[in-house]
Amino acid sequence: MVRIDGTLAWVAASDVHRFEEEQRAAVAAAGPGERGQRAAAHRAACGGGIVPSFLLQAQQSLQDLLGSLHAEDIAGVVALPFRAKQDWFAEQCGKVRIPYSDGRKSLEVERSRIVESTAAACRSIDQRDYRKTWRIRFKGEEGLDAGGLYREWFQLVTSALFDPALGVFTTTAAGRAITINPASAVACPDRHLELVHLAGRLVGKALLTGSTVACRLSLPMLKHILGVPLSLQDVEAVDKPLFDSLKLLLRTPGVDDWMMTFAVDEDVLGRRREVELKPGGASMDVTDDNKHEFVALRLRHRMLGAIAPQLTRFLAGIYEVVPERLLSVFDFQELDLLLSGMPKVSVSDWKRNTIYEGEFRSRGAESTVIKWFWGIVEEDFTDEERARLLQFVTGSAQVPSGGFARLTSYDGIPQKFTITSMPRPRNPRNVPMPRASTCFNRLYLGIYDSREELRRRLTYVSNIELADVGFQTA
């Protein structure tokens, strides 16, 4: 699957020059160097486009904001290391974002109905509003959002929206990543396209603001976003039985006797129906001579045709917020890092990118309480506890792509993880619990008497279910 002039189309693998999968399946540019036009030389595509003109219209206003950004400029960025690409991408996104001083958007949502209330609130805002700073208010709760509530809400809503239980998305065969549910119209008949469009817009907003989403998108989904051609191997991630059967078909001679045609049976809205893979396919037998064509068409139907309406809305949502051509500098693994952050918390990276204030300023990492803190985080805490502590302080359990050096404050300005001492109480036995300011990634620690006391208190605060008790750290 590639994108030609903003339109999704399926291109035969033999028509596309690409590197080996071990080299990230990067696709060579077909035009003057811009990956976004990688298919310009392949207009004799197998199959038509599915993305309507509104996607192109949505893109035009964003493209105008980028000024004189040419294909040659993007081609130069493609060859850069990931960190350098990320810096360039952030700079370009800064041209698209609307400054806080020029307008912001306030949304009121309900924790108990996070998806429904968010969808309702977003119906009244337009495409341009997604480029503004958002402030969140949870209905029935006190708290002024300076960025912390927004981050908490974003993790809650993306977690719920991409949850397979909702039915709009589903997990891959391995159960580790998210993909579009072909049967979403059955699970959410009245709103599945609205919700998948909202999901796309929120993914776009995450990319625009350097946030992460509370899930990992499947490899085929990442490739769809970038317009990278899919291969038979990609089917394995979403439909292992189909992958195995297609491989068996290709490897086995004598398929003329298998009684197969160029048509498949599938469930549509609870009813079985026959879908022809090509005109007249129901009366065309699969043979050794044409089985490669059958596999190509079956692949196309499973990876694109079966989810075409949903994929259209999902991609449109992304590109309404962030220009597609900016994403074209990344490969799918880099896009995964941008969207989901580092999969594991690196304590050494965390320590390197932490600053100290108050009584901890002079001795820094050599302060007794700070030594205890890092010992607890590195030696005592599990990966989950480290992630929970990180969420308690920053509002997100995930590390930004690029590591802790990429942490930002509520307004997108770089803001490192900070540990500040709290004033000493008159009674040494009344040292307060650790607290946090998620807006500025700041953890406040008291001067505790022992490592064990600090460990108990950190364990307690990092296991508080913020969403359940309504405790705010903004």
LINCORSUL-V441343 format. One record per residue. PHI is phi in radians with two decimals (* if undefined). NEAR is the number of other C-alpha atoms within 8 Angstrom. Layout:
[[PHI;NEAR] [PHI;NEAR]]
This chain:
[[*;13] [-2.31;13] [-2.06;12] [-2.00;11] [0.88;6] [1.40;8] [-2.02;10] [-1.25;13] [-2.58;14] [-1.73;11] [-2.09;13] [-1.04;9] [-1.02;7] [-1.19;5] [-1.59;7] [-2.07;11] [-1.53;7] [-2.52;8] [-1.45;10] [-1.19;8] [-1.01;7] [-1.10;5] [-1.80;7] [1.18;10] [0.88;9] [-1.10;11] [-1.83;12] [-1.21;9] [-1.22;11] [-1.63;11] [-1.83;10] [-1.33;7] [2.22;12] [-1.45;13] [-1.09;12] [-1.10;10] [-2.06;13] [-1.10;14] [-1.86;13] [-1.08;10] [-1.58;7] [-2.12;9] [-1.32;7] [-1.48;4] [-1.41;10] [-1.48;8] [2.01;7] [-1.60;8] [-1.48;7] [-2.22;10] [-1.58;9] [-1.30;7] [-1.15;6] [-1.13;6] [-1.14;12] [-1.12;9] [-1.14;8] [-1.13;11] [-1.28;12] [-1.04;8] [-1.13;8] [-1.26;13] [-1.06;9] [-1.09;7] [-1.23;8] [-1.45;10] [1.12;6] [-1.55;4] [-1.65;7] [-1.80;6] [-1.02;9] [-1.13;9] [-1.12;8] [-1.18;14] [-1.05;12] [-1.18;8] [-1.28;10] [-0.94;9] [-1.42;6] [-1.34;8] [-1.10;6] [-1.00;8] [-1.06;7] [-1.19;8] [-1.05;13] [-1.10;8] [-1.09;8] [-1.10;9] [-1.08;10] [-1.09;10] [-1.12;8] [-1.19;10] [-1.13;11] [-1.07;7] [-1.32;9] [-1.58;11] [-1.13;9] [-1.60;10] [-1.00;8] [-0.99;9] [-1.18;5] [-1.68;6] [2.43;9] [-2.44;11] [-2.20;9] [-1.85;8] [-2.19;10] [-1.86;11] [-2.29;13] [-2.00;10] [-1.08;8] [-1.27;4] [-2.33;8] [-1.11;12] [-1.27;9] [-1.08;7] [-1.22;11] [-1.18;13] [-1.05;10] [-1.12;8] [-1.15;11] [-1.39;7] [-1.16;7] [-1.65;6] [-2.01;7] [-1.81;7] [-1.00;8] [-1.11;7] [-1.10;9] [-1.21;10] [-1.64;12] [-1.63;13] [-1.29;12] [-1.81;9] [-2.12;13] [-1.98;12] [-2.21;13] [-1.50;10] [-0.99;8] [1.45;4] [-2.12;7] [-1.56;5] [2.35;7] [-1.70;6] [-1.42;11] [-1.96;10] [2.22;13] [-1.19;15] [-1.17;15] [-1.06;12] [-1.13;10] [-1.11;10] [-1.04;9] [-1.09;9] [-1.16;11] [-1.12;10] [-1.27;11] [-1.23;13] [-1.09;11] [-1.29;10] [-1.18;11] [-1.60;13] [-1.15;10] [-0.97;9] [-1.10;4] [-1.23;11] [1.75;12] [-1.36;17] [-2.12;13] [-2.50;12] [-1.54;12] [-1.29;13] [-1.00;10] [-1.39;8] [1.31;7] [-1.84;8] [-2.49;11] [-1.90;14] [-2.47;13] [-1.21;11] [-1.46;10] [-1.02;7] [-1.76;10] [-1.08;13] [-1.16;11] [-1.40;8] [-1.24;10] [-2.32;11] [-1.06;8] [-1.66;5] [-2.51;7] [-1.11;13] [-1.25;9] [-1.11;8] [-1.25;11] [-1.23;12] [-1.18;14] [-1.07;11] [-1.04;13] [-1.09;14] [-1.12;16] [-1.23;11] [-1.10;11] [-1.07;14] [-1.16;14] [-1.07;12] [-1.12;12] [-1.18;13] [-1.84;8] [1.32;10] [-1.55;10] [-2.10;12] [-1.73;13] [-1.49;9] [-2.92;10] [-2.03;11] [-1.36;10] [-1.18;11] [-1.01;9] [-1.05;11] [-1.13;9] [-1.09;12] [-1.17;12] [-1.04;10] [-1.08;8] [-1.53;13] [1.31;11] [-1.46;11] [-0.99;11] [-1.61;8] [-2.10;7] [-1.02;8] [-1.05;7] [-1.17;10] [-1.10;13] [-1.01;13] [-1.22;13] [-1.97;11] [-2.65;10] [-1.08;10] [-1.03;7] [-1.15;9] [-1.02;12] [-1.10;9] [-1.20;8] [-1.21;9] [-1.13;8] [-1.08;8] [-1.05;10] [-1.21;9] [-1.53;6] [-1.76;7] [-1.38;7] [1.38;8] [-1.28;11] [-1.00;10] [-1.57;5] [-1.44;6] [1.02;8] [-1.86;7] [-2.19;11] [-1.45;14] [-2.61;11] [-2.29;9] [-1.64;8] [-2.52;8] [-1.60;8] [-2.20;8] [0.94;7] [1.45;6] [-2.13;6] [-1.43;8] [-2.56;8] [-1.65;8] [-2.04;8] [-1.40;11] [-1.39;12] [-2.72;8] [-0.95;5] [1.34;7] [-1.09;12] [-1.13;9] [-1.89;7] [-1.95;8] [-1.32;11] [-1.50;13] [-2.24;9] [-1.07;9] [-1.31;5] [-2.03;8] [-1.16;11] [-1.18;8] [-1.15;7] [-1.05;11] [-1.08;9] [-1.08;9] [-1.25;10] [-1.17;9] [-1.09;10] [-1.04;11] [-1.14;10] [-1.21;9] [-1.61;10] [-2.31;10] [-1.06;8] [-1.24;8] [-2.20;12] [-0.96;9] [-1.08;8] [-1.20;12] [-1.10;10] [-0.99;10] [-1.22;13] [-1.11;14] [-1.15;11] [-1.03;13] [-1.06;15] [-1.11;14] [-1.31;14] [-1.28;14] [-1.88;15] [-2.19;14] [-1.06;11] [-1.03;10] [-1.13;7] [-1.21;10] [-1.28;10] [-1.16;12] [-1.41;12] [-1.74;12] [-1.62;10] [-1.20;11] [-1.24;8] [-1.17;9] [-1.10;11] [-1.05;12] [-1.13;10] [-1.07;12] [-1.44;14] [-1.95;15] [1.29;14] [-1.19;12] [-1.24;7] [-2.37;6] [-1.36;11] [-1.62;6] [-1.14;8] [-1.11;6] [-1.17;9] [-1.04;12] [-1.11;8] [-1.10;6] [-1.96;10] [-2.03;10] [-2.02;9] [-2.18;11] [-2.35;10] [1.22;8] [-1.17;7] [-1.50;14] [-1.12;8] [-1.18;5] [-1.73;7] [0.99;10] [-1.17;8] [-1.56;7] [-1.09;9] [-1.01;6] [-1.11;9] [-1.19;11] [-1.05;10] [-1.06;10] [-0.99;11] [-1.20;9] [-1.11;9] [-1.15;10] [-1.09;10] [-1.47;8] [-1.77;6] [-1.65;7] [-1.38;10] [-1.42;6] [-1.00;8] [-1.14;7] [-1.16;11] [-1.12;11] [-1.14;11] [-1.16;11] [-1.09;13] [-1.07;12] [-1.17;12] [-1.04;13] [-1.55;14] [-1.86;14] [1.59;12] [-2.40;11] [-1.48;10] [-1.91;13] [-1.53;13] [-1.04;15] [-1.08;11] [1.75;9] [1.47;12] [-1.15;12] [-1.12;8] [-1.71;11] [-1.06;13] [-2.25;12] [-1.45;12] [-1.05;10] [-1.82;8] [1.52;8] [-1.38;7] [-0.92;9] [-2.57;10] [-1.22;13] [-1.06;14] [-2.23;11] [-1.98;13] [-2.08;13] [-1.40;12] [-1.62;9] [-0.99;5] [-1.26;8] [-1.30;7] [-1.10;5] [-1.70;6] [-0.97;7] [-1.44;4] [-1.85;7] [-1.11;11] [-1.22;5] [-1.17;8] [-1.03;11] [-2.37;10] [-2.47;11] [-2.11;13] [-1.14;14] [-1.11;12] [-2.16;11] [0.96;16] [-1.99;14] [-1.91;13] [-1.78;11] [-2.09;11] [-1.47;12] [-1.58;9] [-1.44;9] [-1.37;5] [-2.61;6] [-1.11;10] [-1.13;6] [-1.11;9] [-1.12;11] [-1.09;10] [-1.08;8] [-1.25;10] [-1.13;10] [-1.09;9] [-1.13;8] [-1.21;12] [-1.34;11] [-1.82;9] [-1.16;7] [-1.49;6] [-0.98;8] [-1.18;7] [-1.48;5] [-1.73;7] [1.32;7] [-1.28;6] [-1.94;7] [-2.12;11] [-1.28;12]]
